[in-house]
Amino acid sequence: MLLKTQGIILRTVKYGETSLIVDAYTADKGRQSYIVNSVRSQKAKIKQSVVAVGSFVDLVVYHRDTKDVNRIKEVKPAYVYKSIPFDVIKGTVALFMSELLGKTVKESEENPMLFDFIVNSFVALDEAERVALFPLVFSVVLVQHLGFSPGNEWTEQTPYFDIREGLFVDFEPHLLYMNASQSRWFYYLLSADVANMDEIAIPKQERRGILDGVLDYYKHHVDNFKELNSHMILRSVLS
């Protein structure tokens, strides 16, 4: 059947001499893989930049739930980024966000809250004046949408976050934990908003430690979660 939907491009892989397979998180069918024919040829009707990683697009696809890879009939920008393609730092942050989503969002079913969060995050990144906190806030808030938030609340009596158990505890449990300052910021960021990051002031060294802890948290709570290729590049760009 023909399906009209919207999606964020998470990953692209060359297919044949001129085509691409793209992974997209869509509004109607969750995560899907699609073939885009002849997009890498000189006479391509669809420009490769339209399906670049992180792009927010309108899609018309031939869709069957029984197929692992469907085919795109039409694709065009749903939102044209004004700064991400031209700003090295924003581009790196967008790559980090896309890679993190690609390694964590697996379900091929509708999730309007998650879709809206993803789209709003990319648009907010495009419009943001300062982006140093963006990877951290996005990573922490995404935890909420993926359903493995901490099992309890931070308090002065439980000031350490046990990454392995997903709990705030009253002692330094083992090597996999956030210290008291990182834990408090982590708890605060769980209810943050990517659109209001200018109101948050976390020291640079704290940001790095918290982000490393959050990625360790993903490793222990997302099946087959692997190292992000963009993480170290991101750290160098934002340093």
Backbone hydrogen bonds, N-H to C=O, Kabsch-Sander energy under -0.5 kcal/mol:
donor,donor_aa,acceptor,acceptor_aa,energy
3,L,61,V,-2.7
5,T,3,L,-0.5
5,T,59,L,-2.2
7,G,57,V,-2.3
8,I,25,Y,-2.0
9,I,55,S,-2.4
10,L,23,D,-3.1
11,R,23,D,-1.4
13,V,21,I,-2.4
15,Y,19,S,-2.6
19,S,15,Y,-1.5
20,L,36,V,-1.9
21,I,13,V,-3.0
22,V,20,L,-0.5
22,V,34,Y,-3.1
23,D,11,R,-2.6
24,A,22,V,-0.5
24,A,32,Q,-2.9
25,Y,8,I,-2.5
26,T,24,A,-0.7
26,T,30,G,-3.2
27,A,6,Q,-2.4
30,G,26,T,-0.9
31,R,107,E,-2.7
32,Q,24,A,-2.7
33,S,68,D,-0.6
34,Y,22,V,-2.7
35,I,70,N,-2.4
36,V,20,L,-3.1
37,N,35,I,-0.6
39,V,36,V,-0.8
40,R,18,T,-3.6
41,S,38,S,-1.2
44,A,41,S,-1.4
47,K,45,K,-0.5
50,V,47,K,-1.5
51,V,47,K,-0.6
51,V,48,Q,-1.0
52,A,49,S,-1.3
54,G,9,I,-3.2
55,S,52,A,-2.3
57,V,7,G,-2.9
57,V,55,S,-0.6
58,D,76,K,-3.3
59,L,5,T,-3.4
60,V,74,E,-2.5
61,V,3,L,-2.6
62,Y,71,R,-2.9
63,H,1,M,-3.3
63,H,61,V,-0.8
67,K,64,R,-1.5
70,N,33,S,-2.5
71,R,62,Y,-1.2
72,I,35,I,-2.5
73,K,60,V,-2.7
74,E,60,V,-2.1
76,K,58,D,-1.9
78,A,56,F,-2.6
79,Y,56,F,-1.3
81,Y,79,Y,-0.7
86,F,83,S,-1.3
87,D,83,S,-1.0
87,D,84,I,-0.7
88,V,86,F,-0.5
91,G,87,D,-2.9
92,T,88,V,-2.0
93,V,89,I,-2.3
94,A,90,K,-2.7
95,L,91,G,-1.9
96,F,92,T,-2.3
97,M,93,V,-2.7
98,S,94,A,-2.4
99,E,95,L,-2.5
100,L,96,F,-2.7
101,L,97,M,-2.3
102,G,98,S,-2.5
103,K,99,E,-1.5
104,T,100,L,-0.8
104,T,101,L,-0.8
105,V,101,L,-2.8
106,K,104,T,-0.8
109,E,107,E,-0.7
115,F,111,N,-2.6
116,D,112,P,-2.7
117,F,113,M,-2.1
118,I,114,L,-2.4
119,V,115,F,-2.7
120,N,116,D,-2.8
121,S,117,F,-1.8
122,F,118,I,-2.1
123,V,119,V,-2.3
124,A,120,N,-2.4
125,L,121,S,-2.3
126,D,122,F,-2.1
127,E,123,V,-1.7
128,A,124,A,-1.3
134,F,131,V,-1.1
137,V,133,L,-2.6
138,F,134,F,-2.7
139,S,135,P,-2.1
140,V,136,L,-2.3
141,V,137,V,-2.7
142,L,138,F,-2.2
143,V,139,S,-0.9
143,V,140,V,-0.6
144,Q,140,V,-0.7
144,Q,141,V,-0.8
145,H,141,V,-1.1
146,L,142,L,-1.8
147,G,143,V,-0.8
147,G,144,Q,-0.7
148,F,143,V,-1.4
151,G,166,G,-2.9
155,T,158,T,-1.0
158,T,155,T,-0.6
160,Y,169,V,-2.1
161,F,178,M,-1.0
162,D,160,Y,-0.7
162,D,167,L,-3.5
163,I,161,F,-0.9
163,I,176,L,-1.4
164,R,176,L,-0.9
166,G,162,D,-2.2
167,L,162,D,-1.2
169,V,160,Y,-3.6
177,Y,175,L,-1.4
178,M,161,F,-2.1
183,S,179,N,-2.9
184,R,180,A,-1.9
185,W,181,S,-2.1
186,F,182,Q,-2.7
187,Y,183,S,-2.3
188,Y,184,R,-2.0
189,L,185,W,-2.7
190,L,186,F,-1.1
191,S,188,Y,-1.2
192,A,189,L,-1.9
196,N,193,D,-1.9
197,M,194,V,-0.7
199,E,196,N,-1.2
200,I,197,M,-2.1
207,R,203,P,-2.3
208,R,204,K,-2.1
209,G,205,Q,-2.0
210,I,206,E,-2.7
211,L,207,R,-2.6
212,D,208,R,-2.5
213,G,209,G,-2.0
214,V,210,I,-2.8
215,L,211,L,-2.5
216,D,212,D,-1.9
217,Y,213,G,-2.0
218,Y,214,V,-2.1
219,K,215,L,-2.1
220,H,216,D,-1.5
221,H,217,Y,-0.9
221,H,218,Y,-1.0
222,V,218,Y,-1.9
225,F,222,V,-1.5
231,H,228,L,-0.7
234,L,230,S,-2.6
235,R,231,H,-2.1
236,S,232,M,-2.0
237,V,233,I,-2.3
238,L,234,L,-2.3
239,S,235,R,-0.6
